[in-house]
Amino acid sequence: MTFVVDILNLLLFVILVRVVLSYVPPSPGSALVPITRFFEAITEPVLRPVRRVVPPMRVGGTTVDLSPIIVWILILIVSRLL
């Protein structure tokens, strides 16, 4: 069980990094581009199914994606249950 909880905690960290990187979009050719794509590739399979159920919301002139928050909460609940 400890291994599973460790993996879930790692996933929480990776989601957090992706959220932070989404606030600083890299310019083309920047060293951040491959890093950003790496974190997107890891988290997208987890976030995409949630995004299908709860699509990003339009708020004013921007879009708010709630899927990282929902996945974060679900992971915390599962880790506590384990």
JOMO-V57921 format. One record per helix or strand of 2 or more residues. SS is the DSSP state (hx for helix, st for strand). FROM is the first residue (numbers start at 1). LEN is the number of residues. If there is no record, write none. Layout:
SS:FROM:LEN / SS:FROM:LEN
This chain:
hx:2:21 / hx:32:22 / st:57:3 / st:62:3 / hx:67:15
